[in-house]
Amino acid sequence: MRHKLGYKKLNRTSEHRKALIKNMLNSLIKYEQIKTTLPKAKVLKPAADKIITLGKKDSLQNTKKLISKLQDKNSAKKVKNTLSKRYSNRKGGYTRIIKAGFRYGDNAPVAIIEFVDRDKEAKKIDIKKPKITEKNKTDKDNEKKVSA
């Protein structure tokens, strides 16, 4: 029986577990969908729901709590401006967990955790476009001259 056991330890120290949840929360807020193991996703779901609920209540105290919990002003700003408006009519259940099979190598159960009405373009935030340097410009110009 699991009487008086309030949370899963995930086989980590308390500092490591808190840092893990904070980093996963920031990634979930930034990309709106992340892939992780099933136990980590189950621990992250209530934490993410509490953060969204905190962002929905508009006050200075809640903003300070958000920044304190997330340790990232950009994530806190996105929660306050974007996510709280998106879920203003929803009473709870802002995230969903989708089982995604087992990881190759250690056969750990993998899950995708995402926001319910997520923005599909949020996953493409960090995809870098190739930089055009002087060498690339001269190579393209030479190709145009040769083909002409």
Secondary structure, DSSP 8 states (H G I E B T S, - for coil): --TT--S--TTS-HHHHHHHHHHHHHHHHHHSEEEEEHHHHHHHHHHHHHHHHHHHS--HHHHHHHHHHH--HHHHHHIIIIIHHHTTT--S--EEEEEEEE-TTT--EEEEEEETT--GGGGGTT-------HHHHHHHHHHHHHH-
